[in-house]
Amino acid sequence: MIGRIFAVALLAGLAAGLMASVVQHFTTTPLILHAEEFENKTAALGGHHAVNLAARGVQAENWGAKLYLAHGAAGHGDGAEAWGPEDGLERTLYTTLADVITGIGFALVLTALIVLRGQAVDGRQGLLWGIAGFTAVSLAPALGLPPELPGSMAAELVARQGWWAFAAASTAVGLALMFLGRATWMPYAGIALLILPHLVGAPHPDEIGGPVPPELAGHFVAASLVSAAAFWAFLGWATGSLAKRFELV
């Protein structure tokens, strides 16, 4: 059983990760590269003064890597330069690797949940699991912390990560109570959990702004959510289809 679970997750995650890389190459990656140019120009103008100029109409651009793991060193006050993959093939390879690893990780979670529930699934039911995953991991947290381009002003990283984890977990449990719970009180508790993170509120910076034009930032939010929806839909369908083929349940 364990071997079949890992086989399903590996195949589904690999396929979904490769698909996501192709989608991102034509949607979010060009926007990130464009934002990187603004951030680099801002860094060349010099720190906060450059940001103030940008706010008055002097355009600037940058970003550190398509992988959110390796942002560039622009704007670091100590002058130390952080590592980031080079533009071109190296960046594409690292992006693809990150997408595949992410896909396999989420596929493992979906597969485990399907097995724990103990009911047979197919591709169509797997798609519903994927939609639930998108809602919990991408859509609900984006209501408080929408996807951000490099150069955007944001709250402290640990606070944002903590709220994202809280929102994703609360939404996932809320959806489970609403659609899988059997007791009459569970749907009401599920709705409360969906709302709770947004009542608490996501952390935000004292000021909103940055060198990236708001039109570009808005386009990036839309493209990111559409890309995430495609990834989760494909991942759910592939996981459900493979779970049926490998007779996991």
C-alpha atoms as an extended CHARMM CRD file, in Angstrom:
* protein
*
       249  EXT
         1         1  MET       CA              0.0000000000        0.0000000000        0.0000000000  PROA      1               0.0000000000
         2         2  ILE       CA              2.7540000000        2.4610000000        0.9470000000  PROA      2               0.0000000000
         3         3  GLY       CA              4.5000000000        1.8300000000       -2.3530000000  PROA      3               0.0000000000
         4         4  ARG       CA              1.3240000000        2.4530000000       -4.3190000000  PROA      4               0.0000000000
         5         5  ILE       CA              0.6540000000        5.6730000000       -2.4060000000  PROA      5               0.0000000000
         6         6  PHE       CA              4.1190000000        6.9760000000       -3.2510000000  PROA      6               0.0000000000
         7         7  ALA       CA              3.7500000000        5.8470000000       -6.8670000000  PROA      7               0.0000000000
         8         8  VAL       CA              0.4810000000        7.7630000000       -7.2610000000  PROA      8               0.0000000000
         9         9  ALA       CA              1.9150000000       10.8820000000       -5.6030000000  PROA      9               0.0000000000
        10        10  LEU       CA              5.1270000000       10.7500000000       -7.6250000000  PROA      10              0.0000000000
        11        11  LEU       CA              3.3930000000       10.3620000000      -10.9880000000  PROA      11              0.0000000000
        12        12  ALA       CA              0.6120000000       12.8740000000      -10.2830000000  PROA      12              0.0000000000
        13        13  GLY       CA              2.9830000000       15.4140000000       -8.7310000000  PROA      13              0.0000000000
        14        14  LEU       CA              5.5120000000       15.1030000000      -11.5240000000  PROA      14              0.0000000000
        15        15  ALA       CA              2.8610000000       15.6040000000      -14.2170000000  PROA      15              0.0000000000
        16        16  ALA       CA              1.2160000000       18.5230000000      -12.3780000000  PROA      16              0.0000000000
        17        17  GLY       CA              4.5640000000       20.1800000000      -11.6490000000  PROA      17              0.0000000000
        18        18  LEU       CA              5.6500000000       20.0150000000      -15.2730000000  PROA      18              0.0000000000
        19        19  MET       CA              2.2840000000       21.3470000000      -16.3950000000  PROA      19              0.0000000000
        20        20  ALA       CA              2.5000000000       24.1970000000      -13.8790000000  PROA      20              0.0000000000
        21        21  SER       CA              5.9710000000       25.1370000000      -15.1480000000  PROA      21              0.0000000000
        22        22  VAL       CA              4.6820000000       25.4240000000      -18.7010000000  PROA      22              0.0000000000
        23        23  VAL       CA              1.6930000000       27.5250000000      -17.6040000000  PROA      23              0.0000000000
        24        24  GLN       CA              3.8710000000       29.8060000000      -15.4760000000  PROA      24              0.0000000000
        25        25  HSD       CA              6.3590000000       30.2650000000      -18.3040000000  PROA      25              0.0000000000
        26        26  PHE       CA              3.6570000000       32.0270000000      -20.3250000000  PROA      26              0.0000000000
        27        27  THR       CA              1.7350000000       33.7300000000      -17.4960000000  PROA      27              0.0000000000
        28        28  THR       CA              3.4960000000       34.7270000000      -14.2700000000  PROA      28              0.0000000000
        29        29  THR       CA              7.1660000000       34.4650000000      -15.2750000000  PROA      29              0.0000000000
        30        30  PRO       CA              7.0560000000       37.3480000000      -17.8180000000  PROA      30              0.0000000000
        31        31  LEU       CA              5.3940000000       39.5260000000      -15.1710000000  PROA      31              0.0000000000
        32        32  ILE       CA              8.0600000000       38.6390000000      -12.6020000000  PROA      32              0.0000000000
        33        33  LEU       CA             10.8390000000       39.4280000000      -15.0390000000  PROA      33              0.0000000000
        34        34  HSD       CA              9.1780000000       42.7470000000      -15.8600000000  PROA      34              0.0000000000
        35        35  ALA       CA              8.8880000000       43.5840000000      -12.1500000000  PROA      35              0.0000000000
        36        36  GLU       CA             12.5360000000       42.6570000000      -11.7120000000  PROA      36              0.0000000000
        37        37  GLU       CA             13.4940000000       45.4090000000      -14.1310000000  PROA      37              0.0000000000
        38        38  PHE       CA             11.6010000000       47.9740000000      -12.0550000000  PROA      38              0.0000000000
        39        39  GLU       CA             13.2180000000       46.7760000000       -8.8360000000  PROA      39              0.0000000000
        40        40  ASN       CA             16.7160000000       46.8230000000      -10.3230000000  PROA      40              0.0000000000
        41        41  LYS       CA             16.2170000000       50.3720000000      -11.5580000000  PROA      41              0.0000000000
        42        42  THR       CA             14.9820000000       51.3860000000       -8.1220000000  PROA      42              0.0000000000
        43        43  ALA       CA             18.0550000000       49.8170000000       -6.5160000000  PROA      43              0.0000000000
        44        44  ALA       CA             20.2680000000       51.6780000000       -8.9570000000  PROA      44              0.0000000000
        45        45  LEU       CA             18.6080000000       54.9680000000       -7.9770000000  PROA      45              0.0000000000
        46        46  GLY       CA             19.3180000000       54.2000000000       -4.3420000000  PROA      46              0.0000000000
        47        47  GLY       CA             17.1150000000       52.8590000000       -1.5670000000  PROA      47              0.0000000000
        48        48  HSD       CA             14.1770000000       54.7740000000       -0.1460000000  PROA      48              0.0000000000
        49        49  HSD       CA             14.9310000000       57.8360000000       -2.2280000000  PROA      49              0.0000000000
        50        50  ALA       CA             14.4330000000       55.7720000000       -5.3500000000  PROA      50              0.0000000000
        51        51  VAL       CA             11.1390000000       54.4230000000       -4.0210000000  PROA      51              0.0000000000
        52        52  ASN       CA              9.9480000000       57.9500000000       -3.3800000000  PROA      52              0.0000000000
        53        53  LEU       CA             10.8950000000       58.9290000000       -6.9270000000  PROA      53              0.0000000000
        54        54  ALA       CA              9.0750000000       55.9060000000       -8.2670000000  PROA      54              0.0000000000
        55        55  ALA       CA              5.9730000000       56.8960000000       -6.3250000000  PROA      55              0.0000000000
        56        56  ARG       CA              6.0770000000       60.2590000000       -8.0990000000  PROA      56              0.0000000000
        57        57  GLY       CA              6.3290000000       58.6900000000      -11.5180000000  PROA      57              0.0000000000
        58        58  VAL       CA              9.9370000000       57.5970000000      -12.0100000000  PROA      58              0.0000000000
        59        59  GLN       CA              9.5620000000       53.9590000000      -13.0380000000  PROA      59              0.0000000000
        60        60  ALA       CA             11.8430000000       51.2660000000      -11.6320000000  PROA      60              0.0000000000
        61        61  GLU       CA             11.9170000000       47.4020000000      -11.7910000000  PROA      61              0.0000000000
        62        62  ASN       CA             13.4120000000       43.9250000000      -10.3680000000  PROA      62              0.0000000000
        63        63  TRP       CA             12.9700000000       40.5160000000       -8.8320000000  PROA      63              0.0000000000
        64        64  GLY       CA             15.3290000000       37.8480000000       -7.6330000000  PROA      64              0.0000000000
        65        65  ALA       CA             14.1330000000       34.5650000000       -9.0560000000  PROA      65              0.0000000000
        66        66  LYS       CA             11.0500000000       32.8720000000      -10.3550000000  PROA      66              0.0000000000
        67        67  LEU       CA             11.5830000000       30.6530000000       -7.3490000000  PROA      67              0.0000000000
        68        68  TYR       CA             10.3470000000       32.6110000000       -4.3780000000  PROA      68              0.0000000000
        69        69  LEU       CA             13.2310000000       30.9460000000       -2.5390000000  PROA      69              0.0000000000
        70        70  ALA       CA             15.9280000000       33.0510000000       -4.1700000000  PROA      70              0.0000000000
        71        71  HSD       CA             15.1480000000       36.7340000000       -4.3330000000  PROA      71              0.0000000000
        72        72  GLY       CA             17.8820000000       39.0410000000       -5.5390000000  PROA      72              0.0000000000
        73        73  ALA       CA             19.9850000000       41.2610000000       -3.3590000000  PROA      73              0.0000000000
        74        74  ALA       CA             18.5950000000       44.5700000000       -4.5930000000  PROA      74              0.0000000000
        75        75  GLY       CA             17.7070000000       46.7900000000       -1.7020000000  PROA      75              0.0000000000
        76        76  HSD       CA             19.8920000000       45.0510000000        0.9000000000  PROA      76              0.0000000000
        77        77  GLY       CA             21.4360000000       47.7820000000        2.9100000000  PROA      77              0.0000000000
        78        78  ASP       CA             24.6240000000       45.8940000000        3.7240000000  PROA      78              0.0000000000
        79        79  GLY       CA             25.5110000000       45.4430000000        0.0730000000  PROA      79              0.0000000000
        80        80  ALA       CA             25.6930000000       41.6570000000        0.4670000000  PROA      80              0.0000000000
        81        81  GLU       CA             24.4200000000       39.9400000000       -2.6390000000  PROA      81              0.0000000000
        82        82  ALA       CA             22.0470000000       37.0080000000       -2.1600000000  PROA      82              0.0000000000
        83        83  TRP       CA             22.3070000000       34.0180000000       -4.4500000000  PROA      83              0.0000000000
        84        84  GLY       CA             19.7800000000       33.6290000000       -7.2280000000  PROA      84              0.0000000000
        85        85  PRO       CA             19.6440000000       31.4740000000      -10.3630000000  PROA      85              0.0000000000
        86        86  GLU       CA             20.8370000000       33.1050000000      -13.5500000000  PROA      86              0.0000000000
        87        87  ASP       CA             18.3070000000       34.1940000000      -16.1370000000  PROA      87              0.0000000000
        88        88  GLY       CA             17.5470000000       31.7430000000      -18.8930000000  PROA      88              0.0000000000
        89        89  LEU       CA             17.9810000000       27.9940000000      -18.6840000000  PROA      89              0.0000000000
        90        90  GLU       CA             19.2290000000       27.9010000000      -15.0740000000  PROA      90              0.0000000000
        91        91  ARG       CA             16.2320000000       29.8270000000      -13.7720000000  PROA      91              0.0000000000
        92        92  THR       CA             13.8600000000       27.6900000000      -15.8250000000  PROA      92              0.0000000000
        93        93  LEU       CA             15.3820000000       24.4830000000      -14.4710000000  PROA      93              0.0000000000
        94        94  TYR       CA             15.2070000000       25.6380000000      -10.8560000000  PROA      94              0.0000000000
        95        95  THR       CA             11.6260000000       26.8000000000      -11.3540000000  PROA      95              0.0000000000
        96        96  THR       CA             10.6390000000       23.4650000000      -12.8650000000  PROA      96              0.0000000000
        97        97  LEU       CA             12.3690000000       21.5880000000      -10.0450000000  PROA      97              0.0000000000
        98        98  ALA       CA             10.5140000000       23.6470000000       -7.4270000000  PROA      98              0.0000000000
        99        99  ASP       CA              7.1830000000       23.0940000000       -9.1990000000  PROA      99              0.0000000000
       100       100  VAL       CA              7.7450000000       19.3240000000       -9.4050000000  PROA      100             0.0000000000
       101       101  ILE       CA              8.7530000000       19.0650000000       -5.7350000000  PROA      101             0.0000000000
       102       102  THR       CA              5.7190000000       21.1350000000       -4.7480000000  PROA      102             0.0000000000
       103       103  GLY       CA              3.4660000000       18.9990000000       -6.9160000000  PROA      103             0.0000000000
       104       104  ILE       CA              4.7440000000       15.7480000000       -5.3970000000  PROA      104             0.0000000000
       105       105  GLY       CA              4.3450000000       17.1300000000       -1.8840000000  PROA      105             0.0000000000
       106       106  PHE       CA              0.7500000000       18.2220000000       -2.4240000000  PROA      106             0.0000000000
       107       107  ALA       CA             -0.0120000000       14.9610000000       -4.2600000000  PROA      107             0.0000000000
       108       108  LEU       CA              1.1900000000       13.0350000000       -1.2080000000  PROA      108             0.0000000000
       109       109  VAL       CA             -1.2060000000       15.0240000000        0.9710000000  PROA      109             0.0000000000
       110       110  LEU       CA             -4.1390000000       14.4750000000       -1.4050000000  PROA      110             0.0000000000
       111       111  THR       CA             -3.3810000000       10.7730000000       -1.7610000000  PROA      111             0.0000000000
       112       112  ALA       CA             -3.1110000000       10.3050000000        2.0050000000  PROA      112             0.0000000000
       113       113  LEU       CA             -6.4180000000       12.0970000000        2.5890000000  PROA      113             0.0000000000
       114       114  ILE       CA             -8.1420000000        9.9890000000       -0.0590000000  PROA      114             0.0000000000
       115       115  VAL       CA             -6.8370000000        6.7740000000        1.5260000000  PROA      115             0.0000000000
       116       116  LEU       CA             -7.7750000000        7.9170000000        5.0340000000  PROA      116             0.0000000000
       117       117  ARG       CA            -11.3140000000        8.6860000000        3.9070000000  PROA      117             0.0000000000
       118       118  GLY       CA            -11.6010000000        5.1500000000        2.5990000000  PROA      118             0.0000000000
       119       119  GLN       CA            -13.8970000000        5.7630000000       -0.3670000000  PROA      119             0.0000000000
       120       120  ALA       CA            -12.9520000000        4.9760000000       -3.9450000000  PROA      120             0.0000000000
       121       121  VAL       CA            -12.3390000000        7.9690000000       -6.2090000000  PROA      121             0.0000000000
       122       122  ASP       CA            -11.8840000000        8.6020000000       -9.8930000000  PROA      122             0.0000000000
       123       123  GLY       CA            -10.6870000000       11.5420000000      -11.9490000000  PROA      123             0.0000000000
       124       124  ARG       CA            -13.8930000000       13.5410000000      -11.5180000000  PROA      124             0.0000000000
       125       125  GLN       CA            -13.9300000000       13.1190000000       -7.7450000000  PROA      125             0.0000000000
       126       126  GLY       CA            -10.2170000000       13.8410000000       -7.6590000000  PROA      126             0.0000000000
       127       127  LEU       CA            -10.9660000000       17.1170000000       -9.4130000000  PROA      127             0.0000000000
       128       128  LEU       CA            -13.1910000000       18.0820000000       -6.4740000000  PROA      128             0.0000000000
       129       129  TRP       CA            -10.3200000000       17.3180000000       -4.1070000000  PROA      129             0.0000000000
       130       130  GLY       CA             -8.1340000000       19.5470000000       -6.2470000000  PROA      130             0.0000000000
       131       131  ILE       CA            -10.6470000000       22.3880000000       -6.0930000000  PROA      131             0.0000000000
       132       132  ALA       CA            -10.7040000000       22.0590000000       -2.3060000000  PROA      132             0.0000000000
       133       133  GLY       CA             -6.9050000000       22.1780000000       -2.2650000000  PROA      133             0.0000000000
       134       134  PHE       CA             -6.8850000000       25.3230000000       -4.3970000000  PROA      134             0.0000000000
       135       135  THR       CA             -9.4270000000       26.9700000000       -2.1110000000  PROA      135             0.0000000000
       136       136  ALA       CA             -7.4620000000       26.1570000000        1.0390000000  PROA      136             0.0000000000
       137       137  VAL       CA             -3.9130000000       26.7750000000       -0.1680000000  PROA      137             0.0000000000
       138       138  SER       CA             -4.3230000000       29.5690000000       -2.7310000000  PROA      138             0.0000000000
       139       139  LEU       CA             -7.7150000000       31.2560000000       -2.8860000000  PROA      139             0.0000000000
       140       140  ALA       CA             -8.5850000000       31.7690000000        0.7880000000  PROA      140             0.0000000000
       141       141  PRO       CA             -5.1160000000       33.0320000000        1.8280000000  PROA      141             0.0000000000
       142       142  ALA       CA             -5.0880000000       35.3470000000       -1.2040000000  PROA      142             0.0000000000
       143       143  LEU       CA             -8.0820000000       37.2020000000        0.2230000000  PROA      143             0.0000000000
       144       144  GLY       CA             -5.7810000000       38.4870000000        2.9660000000  PROA      144             0.0000000000
       145       145  LEU       CA             -2.3670000000       38.2100000000        1.3260000000  PROA      145             0.0000000000
       146       146  PRO       CA             -2.6590000000       38.3550000000       -2.4590000000  PROA      146             0.0000000000
       147       147  PRO       CA              0.3430000000       37.1460000000       -4.4930000000  PROA      147             0.0000000000
       148       148  GLU       CA              3.0280000000       39.8380000000       -4.5420000000  PROA      148             0.0000000000
       149       149  LEU       CA              5.5640000000       40.7830000000       -7.1650000000  PROA      149             0.0000000000
       150       150  PRO       CA              9.1920000000       41.4620000000       -6.1440000000  PROA      150             0.0000000000
       151       151  GLY       CA              9.5930000000       45.0400000000       -5.0040000000  PROA      151             0.0000000000
       152       152  SER       CA              6.1520000000       45.2370000000       -3.3850000000  PROA      152             0.0000000000
       153       153  MET       CA              6.0190000000       46.5440000000        0.1590000000  PROA      153             0.0000000000
       154       154  ALA       CA              4.9730000000       43.8020000000        2.5830000000  PROA      154             0.0000000000
       155       155  ALA       CA              4.7800000000       42.9860000000        6.2770000000  PROA      155             0.0000000000
       156       156  GLU       CA              7.4480000000       40.9600000000        8.0770000000  PROA      156             0.0000000000
       157       157  LEU       CA              7.9840000000       37.5620000000        6.4210000000  PROA      157             0.0000000000
       158       158  VAL       CA              7.4620000000       35.3330000000        9.4810000000  PROA      158             0.0000000000
       159       159  ALA       CA              4.1630000000       37.0650000000       10.2830000000  PROA      159             0.0000000000
       160       160  ARG       CA              2.9220000000       36.5670000000        6.7170000000  PROA      160             0.0000000000
       161       161  GLN       CA              3.9710000000       32.9260000000        6.6720000000  PROA      161             0.0000000000
       162       162  GLY       CA              2.2580000000       32.3150000000       10.0040000000  PROA      162             0.0000000000
       163       163  TRP       CA             -1.0000000000       33.8890000000        8.8660000000  PROA      163             0.0000000000
       164       164  TRP       CA             -0.8840000000       31.9890000000        5.5660000000  PROA      164             0.0000000000
       165       165  ALA       CA             -0.4750000000       28.6710000000        7.4210000000  PROA      165             0.0000000000
       166       166  PHE       CA             -3.3010000000       29.6130000000        9.7780000000  PROA      166             0.0000000000
       167       167  ALA       CA             -5.6140000000       30.5710000000        6.9050000000  PROA      167             0.0000000000
       168       168  ALA       CA             -4.8030000000       27.4460000000        4.8720000000  PROA      168             0.0000000000
       169       169  ALA       CA             -5.2750000000       25.0630000000        7.8220000000  PROA      169             0.0000000000
       170       170  SER       CA             -8.4510000000       26.7690000000        9.0110000000  PROA      170             0.0000000000
       171       171  THR       CA             -9.9220000000       26.7000000000        5.5040000000  PROA      171             0.0000000000
       172       172  ALA       CA             -8.9870000000       23.0500000000        4.9510000000  PROA      172             0.0000000000
       173       173  VAL       CA            -10.5700000000       21.9380000000        8.2260000000  PROA      173             0.0000000000
       174       174  GLY       CA            -13.5960000000       24.1480000000        7.5540000000  PROA      174             0.0000000000
       175       175  LEU       CA            -14.1610000000       22.6050000000        4.1260000000  PROA      175             0.0000000000
       176       176  ALA       CA            -13.7870000000       19.1110000000        5.5950000000  PROA      176             0.0000000000
       177       177  LEU       CA            -16.3930000000       19.8480000000        8.2460000000  PROA      177             0.0000000000
       178       178  MET       CA            -18.7720000000       21.3700000000        5.7050000000  PROA      178             0.0000000000
       179       179  PHE       CA            -18.6070000000       18.6350000000        3.0720000000  PROA      179             0.0000000000
       180       180  LEU       CA            -17.4400000000       15.5280000000        4.9280000000  PROA      180             0.0000000000
       181       181  GLY       CA            -18.8160000000       16.0700000000        8.4180000000  PROA      181             0.0000000000
       182       182  ARG       CA            -21.8420000000       14.0110000000        9.4430000000  PROA      182             0.0000000000
       183       183  ALA       CA            -23.0060000000       15.8060000000       12.5780000000  PROA      183             0.0000000000
       184       184  THR       CA            -25.5110000000       18.6400000000       12.1080000000  PROA      184             0.0000000000
       185       185  TRP       CA            -23.2640000000       21.1820000000       13.8220000000  PROA      185             0.0000000000
       186       186  MET       CA            -20.2550000000       20.5310000000       11.5990000000  PROA      186             0.0000000000
       187       187  PRO       CA            -21.2360000000       22.6760000000        8.5830000000  PROA      187             0.0000000000
       188       188  TYR       CA            -21.7610000000       25.6660000000       10.8820000000  PROA      188             0.0000000000
       189       189  ALA       CA            -18.4010000000       25.1080000000       12.5340000000  PROA      189             0.0000000000
       190       190  GLY       CA            -16.8660000000       24.8000000000        9.0710000000  PROA      190             0.0000000000
       191       191  ILE       CA            -18.2650000000       28.1520000000        7.9790000000  PROA      191             0.0000000000
       192       192  ALA       CA            -16.9310000000       29.7390000000       11.1640000000  PROA      192             0.0000000000
       193       193  LEU       CA            -13.4550000000       28.3380000000       10.4240000000  PROA      193             0.0000000000
       194       194  LEU       CA            -13.5780000000       29.7290000000        6.8930000000  PROA      194             0.0000000000
       195       195  ILE       CA            -14.2780000000       33.1880000000        8.2700000000  PROA      195             0.0000000000
       196       196  LEU       CA            -11.9600000000       33.0960000000       11.3080000000  PROA      196             0.0000000000
       197       197  PRO       CA             -8.6070000000       33.9400000000        9.6190000000  PROA      197             0.0000000000
       198       198  HSD       CA            -10.1330000000       36.9790000000        7.9340000000  PROA      198             0.0000000000
       199       199  LEU       CA            -11.6210000000       38.1910000000       11.2040000000  PROA      199             0.0000000000
       200       200  VAL       CA             -8.1570000000       37.9570000000       12.7460000000  PROA      200             0.0000000000
       201       201  GLY       CA             -6.7450000000       39.7660000000        9.7220000000  PROA      201             0.0000000000
       202       202  ALA       CA             -3.6040000000       39.2970000000        7.6970000000  PROA      202             0.0000000000
       203       203  PRO       CA             -0.4490000000       41.2870000000        8.5360000000  PROA      203             0.0000000000
       204       204  HSD       CA              0.1240000000       44.2850000000        6.2810000000  PROA      204             0.0000000000
       205       205  PRO       CA              2.8710000000       46.9230000000        6.0600000000  PROA      205             0.0000000000
       206       206  ASP       CA              2.3810000000       50.3770000000        7.4920000000  PROA      206             0.0000000000
       207       207  GLU       CA              2.6320000000       51.8030000000        3.9950000000  PROA      207             0.0000000000
       208       208  ILE       CA              1.5150000000       50.3930000000        0.6610000000  PROA      208             0.0000000000
       209       209  GLY       CA              3.5550000000       51.0630000000       -2.4400000000  PROA      209             0.0000000000
       210       210  GLY       CA              6.7920000000       50.1850000000       -4.1540000000  PROA      210             0.0000000000
       211       211  PRO       CA              8.3410000000       50.6010000000       -7.5840000000  PROA      211             0.0000000000
       212       212  VAL       CA              6.0730000000       48.0960000000       -9.3760000000  PROA      212             0.0000000000
       213       213  PRO       CA              3.0820000000       49.7100000000      -11.1770000000  PROA      213             0.0000000000
       214       214  PRO       CA             -0.2720000000       48.6780000000       -9.6480000000  PROA      214             0.0000000000
       215       215  GLU       CA             -1.5270000000       47.5390000000      -13.0610000000  PROA      215             0.0000000000
       216       216  LEU       CA              1.3140000000       45.0110000000      -13.2300000000  PROA      216             0.0000000000
       217       217  ALA       CA              0.6830000000       43.8740000000       -9.6630000000  PROA      217             0.0000000000
       218       218  GLY       CA             -3.0270000000       43.3760000000      -10.3690000000  PROA      218             0.0000000000
       219       219  HSD       CA             -2.2620000000       41.3820000000      -13.4940000000  PROA      219             0.0000000000
       220       220  PHE       CA              0.1210000000       39.2170000000      -11.4740000000  PROA      220             0.0000000000
       221       221  VAL       CA             -2.5140000000       38.4400000000       -8.8370000000  PROA      221             0.0000000000
       222       222  ALA       CA             -4.9840000000       37.3120000000      -11.4920000000  PROA      222             0.0000000000
       223       223  ALA       CA             -2.3960000000       35.2740000000      -13.4090000000  PROA      223             0.0000000000
       224       224  SER       CA             -1.1130000000       33.6330000000      -10.2260000000  PROA      224             0.0000000000
       225       225  LEU       CA             -4.5660000000       32.5330000000       -9.0980000000  PROA      225             0.0000000000
       226       226  VAL       CA             -5.4850000000       31.2100000000      -12.5410000000  PROA      226             0.0000000000
       227       227  SER       CA             -2.1990000000       29.3090000000      -12.7190000000  PROA      227             0.0000000000
       228       228  ALA       CA             -2.7570000000       27.8910000000       -9.2400000000  PROA      228             0.0000000000
       229       229  ALA       CA             -6.2990000000       26.8400000000      -10.1700000000  PROA      229             0.0000000000
       230       230  ALA       CA             -5.0110000000       25.0140000000      -13.2520000000  PROA      230             0.0000000000
       231       231  PHE       CA             -2.3150000000       23.3070000000      -11.1870000000  PROA      231             0.0000000000
       232       232  TRP       CA             -4.7150000000       22.1140000000       -8.4870000000  PROA      232             0.0000000000
       233       233  ALA       CA             -7.3900000000       21.0080000000      -10.9570000000  PROA      233             0.0000000000
       234       234  PHE       CA             -4.8730000000       18.9270000000      -12.8890000000  PROA      234             0.0000000000
       235       235  LEU       CA             -3.2770000000       17.5890000000       -9.7150000000  PROA      235             0.0000000000
       236       236  GLY       CA             -6.6350000000       16.5300000000       -8.2800000000  PROA      236             0.0000000000
       237       237  TRP       CA             -7.7410000000       14.8840000000      -11.5100000000  PROA      237             0.0000000000
       238       238  ALA       CA             -4.4210000000       13.0540000000      -11.9500000000  PROA      238             0.0000000000
       239       239  THR       CA             -4.3650000000       11.9060000000       -8.3170000000  PROA      239             0.0000000000
       240       240  GLY       CA             -7.9360000000       10.6200000000       -8.4870000000  PROA      240             0.0000000000
       241       241  SER       CA             -7.3760000000        8.8670000000      -11.8040000000  PROA      241             0.0000000000
       242       242  LEU       CA             -4.1630000000        7.1900000000      -10.6210000000  PROA      242             0.0000000000
       243       243  ALA       CA             -5.6900000000        6.2720000000       -7.2620000000  PROA      243             0.0000000000
       244       244  LYS       CA             -8.4150000000        4.4040000000       -9.1370000000  PROA      244             0.0000000000
       245       245  ARG       CA             -5.9120000000        2.7300000000      -11.4610000000  PROA      245             0.0000000000
       246       246  PHE       CA             -3.6770000000        1.6350000000       -8.5960000000  PROA      246             0.0000000000
       247       247  GLU       CA             -6.7500000000        0.6130000000       -6.5280000000  PROA      247             0.0000000000
       248       248  LEU       CA             -5.6750000000        2.5090000000       -3.4500000000  PROA      248             0.0000000000
       249       249  VAL       CA             -9.1420000000        2.3270000000       -1.8800000000  PROA      249             0.0000000000
